[in-house]
Amino acid sequence: MTLLRSSILSTILCVLIALPAFADDGPTGKIAGRVTDAATGETLPGVNVILDGTTTGTTTDIDGYYYILNIPPGTYTVKASFIGFTTVSVSNVKVIVDKTTTVDFTLQEEVLQGEEIVVIAESPIVQVDRTTTTSVLDKEQLEALPVTNLGEAINLQAGVVDGHFRGGRTGEVAYLVNGVPINNAFSSDASFEIEQNMVESLEVISGVFNAEYGQALSGVVNVVTKGLPRKWSGSFLGHVGAIASDRDMEFIKRNVGPGTGLSADDFTSEFVPFSTAAEFPNQVDIQASLGGPIIKDKLGIQASVRLLDDNSFFIGRNLFAPSDSSQNLNSGLPREFWSIESTGDGEFVSMNTTNRISVNSSLSYNLSSKIKVDYNVFVQDGEFRGFSQSQKYVPDGRNRVEFFNQTHILGLRFAIDEKSFANLSYSYLNDKTDVRLYESAFDERYVSSSLSSLQGSNAFQVGGNDLFTSDQLTETHTVVGDYSRQVNRVHLMKAGFLVRLHNLDNRDFGIERSFRTGNLPQPSPDQFSDNSLKTSPKEFAVYLQDKMEFTGLIVNAGLRYDYFQADYQIPIDWTQAADEQIPDPANPSNLISNRQDADVQMQVSPRLGIAFPISATGVMRFSAGLFFQIPAFNQLYQNPEYEVNPQSSSNTYGNPGIEPERTLSFEVGLQQGLTDDMGVELTIFSKDVRNLTGQEILRDPNGNFAVRAINRDYGTIRGVTASLFQRPDGPVSWTLDYTLQFAEGTASSP
């Protein structure tokens, strides 16, 4: 594993010193309510309502109503004061992203000067303004859960199983940090893992989401990092575990010699008890965090470091070294006889291992009462080695996957006036993944492919090593902006845009050691083992949405426009991929010729959500939306040079001209309070999925064929989710979820 690059750490250190610090950016919520006179019941205009300990506040209008916008998620104390009346403070008021928290005040005439009434708020059993299925966990709830990372917390939510949201494929979820998407465009997965101790709020949307969210078919994970800290605090968490195994495969007889030893039957032997248990350290996981104010209420810093050394329960054994060789001494005899060279040390080793160090940091600065800025840095550096059944007894021959990614997010939040605010964020993502066994393709330890393995479906390698290497670099520049305005007491309008500029620089090639290379390892001279990709795809999106809060009715309506340019060419005639299997003297490079630019993709997607009360503690809701997503770039740019290998009967190609995948989603839900502390939620949902990425087989008259990615797969998903829960405010809280769903489709993956 390569430790954090000194150049990157130097850059971060310079930024930490040079910037005054930046903060509290990202998705926000709203507090609203009404103030009345306790004696007469009449509304009180001109009452001062503020967030205690801040300069954020407002006054009630002529009808006694007020609202405070642009509040970062968290827990607050709201204070109402008016001349001649006793001041009232309501503590434990929780603000949730994109939701309205209602806090009403009843003021009494002042009897003693300076008297103040303190009320402790309780979270409502039902969220009246929630029009879709959403789970929100604050930092206290995350700390109470028996999880060590956000992925585990996400998988605990209703309808989510191992990263699949309501039966969707993996890679169909948008991940955002402080309102900025962080998906790696090449894989569609989150580019990095955010450490749990840096999170203020985690929102998981598995239903119909608003127009501000795009490039997702199944769900949204919205993370808000901690803002300006008010006091210094830190944490330390360490975990060391172990597993034991008493199983081994009696797979080889060690008396290797001519005509004796390994037979083909030995490869299919069953596991048998092994007398000596082998213990392996399963995991070392150390997490530490520290944060606090540098200038009170002005400047603060937070940082988190995590060291992870994870050795899974997949066990191998060093029976063979990569340089070992084997020889079949059959000579036409009915039974196979092998001469096996076995120079491994025989030690048991853990396979499927991960070693990682991650650093999360944030700087927070209140530039003024109206301008707040934040700067977040996320860095990960590590190595992964996967489990290979065929290499179980020559584990040193497996490739290593080295990864290093860094993400910088700079955000500004402007409070324009009491009725409007704006956000502007820029992020830079650099994700580098290298797959190789040794650093250099010329390393003398690489051996010939002839040492790799025996033949057969149950074969195990008895020597050899991986001869494939890949260097993948994905850079993404993102600019996100939005403007929100409370037009009147009913309408909260929001308009926004997104620009993402990607740079892909990938190369993969084979390594060969043979007579063609003078028996020296080097990149294979075979052009079909050498592929490179350099391209700069572009994304653009704009949206408009309106949250309408009528008395007894909530409506979320929005419209989104997305634009995508693949910045690549595709073959005019894809049948060339199959019928050019035979070398053509006129096309010695064997590349598919006659190409054209891939079409620009544009989509318009409407979203609608409605909620209305049916009782004092009951709310019905309905939502529907159309969602689009560009497939992962590894589906668009596979075999980017469009090479046709005449020595292969099949070739596989990506397709930059593929259309976006599409989902039409509906849901109907009910929230109902059962007691003061307990409630139930029932949701019925339906998803119609079209244009999923699949594979088309192109054949020629000679029986050769090629495979390309196209929009061909589809599916339907129907289901119901039931949740029984207890209010999270008390010392004990719990949630019981059950999801029953039926998913039918043509394929579960591309």
Secondary structure in CASP SS format (residue, H / E / C, confidence):
PFRMAT SS
TARGET T0000
AUTHOR 0000-0000-0000
METHOD secondary structure of the structure
MODEL  1
M C 1.00
T C 1.00
L C 1.00
L C 1.00
R C 1.00
S H 1.00
S H 1.00
I H 1.00
L H 1.00
S H 1.00
T H 1.00
I H 1.00
L H 1.00
C H 1.00
V H 1.00
L H 1.00
I H 1.00
A H 1.00
L C 1.00
P C 1.00
A C 1.00
F C 1.00
A C 1.00
D C 1.00
D C 1.00
G C 1.00
P C 1.00
T C 1.00
G E 1.00
K E 1.00
I E 1.00
A E 1.00
G E 1.00
R E 1.00
V E 1.00
T E 1.00
D E 1.00
A C 1.00
A C 1.00
T C 1.00
G C 1.00
E C 1.00
T E 1.00
L C 1.00
P C 1.00
G C 1.00
V C 1.00
N E 1.00
V E 1.00
I E 1.00
L E 1.00
D C 1.00
G C 1.00
T C 1.00
T C 1.00
T C 1.00
G E 1.00
T E 1.00
T E 1.00
T C 1.00
D C 1.00
I C 1.00
D C 1.00
G C 1.00
Y E 1.00
Y E 1.00
Y E 1.00
I E 1.00
L E 1.00
N E 1.00
I E 1.00
P C 1.00
P C 1.00
G E 1.00
T E 1.00
Y E 1.00
T E 1.00
V E 1.00
K E 1.00
A E 1.00
S E 1.00
F C 1.00
I C 1.00
G C 1.00
F E 1.00
T C 1.00
T E 1.00
V E 1.00
S E 1.00
V E 1.00
S E 1.00
N E 1.00
V E 1.00
K E 1.00
V E 1.00
I C 1.00
V C 1.00
D C 1.00
K C 1.00
T E 1.00
T E 1.00
T E 1.00
V C 1.00
D C 1.00
F E 1.00
T E 1.00
L E 1.00
Q C 1.00
E E 1.00
E C 1.00
V C 1.00
L C 1.00
Q C 1.00
G C 1.00
E C 1.00
E E 1.00
I E 1.00
V E 1.00
V E 1.00
I E 1.00
A C 1.00
E C 1.00
S C 1.00
P C 1.00
I C 1.00
V C 1.00
Q C 1.00
V C 1.00
D C 1.00
R C 1.00
T C 1.00
T C 1.00
T C 1.00
T E 1.00
S E 1.00
V E 1.00
L E 1.00
D E 1.00
K H 1.00
E H 1.00
Q H 1.00
L H 1.00
E H 1.00
A H 1.00
L C 1.00
P C 1.00
V C 1.00
T C 1.00
N C 1.00
L H 1.00
G H 1.00
E H 1.00
A H 1.00
I H 1.00
N H 1.00
L C 1.00
Q C 1.00
A C 1.00
G C 1.00
V E 1.00
V E 1.00
D C 1.00
G C 1.00
H E 1.00
F E 1.00
R C 1.00
G C 1.00
G C 1.00
R C 1.00
T C 1.00
G C 1.00
E C 1.00
V E 1.00
A E 1.00
Y E 1.00
L E 1.00
V E 1.00
N C 1.00
G C 1.00
V E 1.00
P E 1.00
I C 1.00
N E 1.00
N C 1.00
A C 1.00
F C 1.00
S C 1.00
S C 1.00
D C 1.00
A E 1.00
S C 1.00
F C 1.00
E C 1.00
I C 1.00
E C 1.00
Q H 1.00
N H 1.00
M H 1.00
V E 1.00
E E 1.00
S E 1.00
L E 1.00
E E 1.00
V E 1.00
I E 1.00
S C 1.00
G C 1.00
V C 1.00
F C 1.00
N C 1.00
A C 1.00
E C 1.00
Y C 1.00
G C 1.00
Q C 1.00
A C 1.00
L C 1.00
S C 1.00
G E 1.00
V E 1.00
V E 1.00
N E 1.00
V E 1.00
V E 1.00
T E 1.00
K C 1.00
G C 1.00
L C 1.00
P C 1.00
R C 1.00
K C 1.00
W C 1.00
S E 1.00
G E 1.00
S E 1.00
F E 1.00
L E 1.00
G E 1.00
H E 1.00
V E 1.00
G E 1.00
A E 1.00
I E 1.00
A E 1.00
S E 1.00
D E 1.00
R E 1.00
D E 1.00
M E 1.00
E C 1.00
F C 1.00
I C 1.00
K C 1.00
R C 1.00
N C 1.00
V C 1.00
G E 1.00
P C 1.00
G C 1.00
T E 1.00
G C 1.00
L C 1.00
S C 1.00
A H 1.00
D H 1.00
D H 1.00
F H 1.00
T H 1.00
S C 1.00
E C 1.00
F E 1.00
V E 1.00
P E 1.00
F E 1.00
S E 1.00
T E 1.00
A E 1.00
A E 1.00
E E 1.00
F E 1.00
P E 1.00
N E 1.00
Q E 1.00
V E 1.00
D E 1.00
I E 1.00
Q E 1.00
A E 1.00
S E 1.00
L E 1.00
G E 1.00
G E 1.00
P E 1.00
I E 1.00
I E 1.00
K C 1.00
D C 1.00
K C 1.00
L E 1.00
G E 1.00
I E 1.00
Q E 1.00
A E 1.00
S E 1.00
V E 1.00
R E 1.00
L E 1.00
L E 1.00
D E 1.00
D E 1.00
N C 1.00
S C 1.00
F C 1.00
F C 1.00
I E 1.00
G E 1.00
R E 1.00
N C 1.00
L C 1.00
F C 1.00
A C 1.00
P C 1.00
S C 1.00
D C 1.00
S C 1.00
S E 1.00
Q E 1.00
N E 1.00
L C 1.00
N C 1.00
S C 1.00
G C 1.00
L C 1.00
P C 1.00
R C 1.00
E C 1.00
F C 1.00
W E 1.00
S E 1.00
I E 1.00
E C 1.00
S C 1.00
T C 1.00
G C 1.00
D C 1.00
G C 1.00
E C 1.00
F E 1.00
V E 1.00
S E 1.00
M C 1.00
N C 1.00
T E 1.00
T E 1.00
N E 1.00
R E 1.00
I E 1.00
S E 1.00
V E 1.00
N E 1.00
S E 1.00
S E 1.00
L E 1.00
S E 1.00
Y E 1.00
N E 1.00
L C 1.00
S C 1.00
S C 1.00
K C 1.00
I E 1.00
K E 1.00
V E 1.00
D E 1.00
Y E 1.00
N E 1.00
V E 1.00
F E 1.00
V E 1.00
Q E 1.00
D E 1.00
G E 1.00
E E 1.00
F E 1.00
R E 1.00
G C 1.00
F C 1.00
S C 1.00
Q C 1.00
S C 1.00
Q C 1.00
K C 1.00
Y C 1.00
V C 1.00
P H 1.00
D H 1.00
G H 1.00
R C 1.00
N C 1.00
R E 1.00
V E 1.00
E E 1.00
F E 1.00
F E 1.00
N E 1.00
Q E 1.00
T E 1.00
H E 1.00
I E 1.00
L E 1.00
G E 1.00
L E 1.00
R E 1.00
F E 1.00
A E 1.00
I E 1.00
D E 1.00
E C 1.00
K C 1.00
S E 1.00
F E 1.00
A E 1.00
N E 1.00
L E 1.00
S E 1.00
Y E 1.00
S E 1.00
Y E 1.00
L E 1.00
N E 1.00
D E 1.00
K E 1.00
T E 1.00
D E 1.00
V E 1.00
R E 1.00
L C 1.00
Y C 1.00
E C 1.00
S C 1.00
A C 1.00
F C 1.00
D C 1.00
E C 1.00
R C 1.00
Y C 1.00
V C 1.00
S C 1.00
S H 1.00
S H 1.00
L H 1.00
S C 1.00
S C 1.00
L C 1.00
Q C 1.00
G C 1.00
S C 1.00
N C 1.00
A C 1.00
F C 1.00
Q C 1.00
V C 1.00
G C 1.00
G C 1.00
N C 1.00
D C 1.00
L C 1.00
F E 1.00
T E 1.00
S E 1.00
D E 1.00
Q E 1.00
L E 1.00
T E 1.00
E E 1.00
T E 1.00
H E 1.00
T E 1.00
V E 1.00
V E 1.00
G E 1.00
D E 1.00
Y E 1.00
S E 1.00
R E 1.00
Q E 1.00
V C 1.00
N C 1.00
R C 1.00
V C 1.00
H E 1.00
L E 1.00
M E 1.00
K E 1.00
A E 1.00
G E 1.00
F E 1.00
L E 1.00
V E 1.00
R E 1.00
L E 1.00
H E 1.00
N E 1.00
L E 1.00
D E 1.00
N E 1.00
R E 1.00
D E 1.00
F E 1.00
G E 1.00
I E 1.00
E E 1.00
R C 1.00
S C 1.00
F H 1.00
R H 1.00
T H 1.00
G C 1.00
N C 1.00
L C 1.00
P C 1.00
Q E 1.00
P E 1.00
S C 1.00
P C 1.00
D C 1.00
Q H 1.00
F H 1.00
S H 1.00
D E 1.00
N E 1.00
S E 1.00
L E 1.00
K E 1.00
T E 1.00
S C 1.00
P C 1.00
K E 1.00
E E 1.00
F E 1.00
A E 1.00
V E 1.00
Y E 1.00
L E 1.00
Q E 1.00
D E 1.00
K E 1.00
M E 1.00
E E 1.00
F E 1.00
T C 1.00
G C 1.00
L E 1.00
I E 1.00
V E 1.00
N E 1.00
A E 1.00
G E 1.00
L E 1.00
R E 1.00
Y E 1.00
D E 1.00
Y E 1.00
F E 1.00
Q E 1.00
A C 1.00
D C 1.00
Y C 1.00
Q E 1.00
I E 1.00
P E 1.00
I C 1.00
D C 1.00
W C 1.00
T C 1.00
Q H 1.00
A H 1.00
A H 1.00
D H 1.00
E C 1.00
Q C 1.00
I C 1.00
P C 1.00
D E 1.00
P C 1.00
A C 1.00
N E 1.00
P C 1.00
S C 1.00
N C 1.00
L E 1.00
I C 1.00
S C 1.00
N C 1.00
R E 1.00
Q E 1.00
D E 1.00
A C 1.00
D C 1.00
V C 1.00
Q E 1.00
M E 1.00
Q E 1.00
V E 1.00
S E 1.00
P E 1.00
R E 1.00
L E 1.00
G E 1.00
I E 1.00
A E 1.00
F E 1.00
P E 1.00
I E 1.00
S E 1.00
A C 1.00
T C 1.00
G E 1.00
V E 1.00
M E 1.00
R E 1.00
F E 1.00
S E 1.00
A E 1.00
G E 1.00
L E 1.00
F E 1.00
F E 1.00
Q E 1.00
I C 1.00
P C 1.00
A C 1.00
F H 1.00
N H 1.00
Q H 1.00
L H 1.00
Y C 1.00
Q C 1.00
N C 1.00
P C 1.00
E C 1.00
Y C 1.00
E E 1.00
V C 1.00
N C 1.00
P C 1.00
Q C 1.00
S C 1.00
S C 1.00
S E 1.00
N E 1.00
T E 1.00
Y E 1.00
G C 1.00
N C 1.00
P C 1.00
G C 1.00
I C 1.00
E C 1.00
P C 1.00
E E 1.00
R E 1.00
T E 1.00
L E 1.00
S E 1.00
F E 1.00
E E 1.00
V E 1.00
G E 1.00
L E 1.00
Q E 1.00
Q E 1.00
G E 1.00
L C 1.00
T C 1.00
D C 1.00
D C 1.00
M E 1.00
G E 1.00
V E 1.00
E E 1.00
L E 1.00
T E 1.00
I E 1.00
F E 1.00
S E 1.00
K E 1.00
D E 1.00
V E 1.00
R E 1.00
N E 1.00
L E 1.00
T E 1.00
G E 1.00
Q E 1.00
E E 1.00
I E 1.00
L E 1.00
R E 1.00
D C 1.00
P C 1.00
N C 1.00
G C 1.00
N C 1.00
F E 1.00
A E 1.00
V E 1.00
R E 1.00
A E 1.00
I E 1.00
N E 1.00
R E 1.00
D E 1.00
Y E 1.00
G E 1.00
T E 1.00
I E 1.00
R E 1.00
G E 1.00
V E 1.00
T E 1.00
A E 1.00
S E 1.00
L E 1.00
F E 1.00
Q E 1.00
R C 1.00
P C 1.00
D C 1.00
G C 1.00
P C 1.00
V C 1.00
S C 1.00
W C 1.00
T E 1.00
L E 1.00
D E 1.00
Y E 1.00
T E 1.00
L E 1.00
Q E 1.00
F E 1.00
A E 1.00
E E 1.00
G E 1.00
T C 1.00
A C 1.00
S C 1.00
S C 1.00
P C 1.00
END
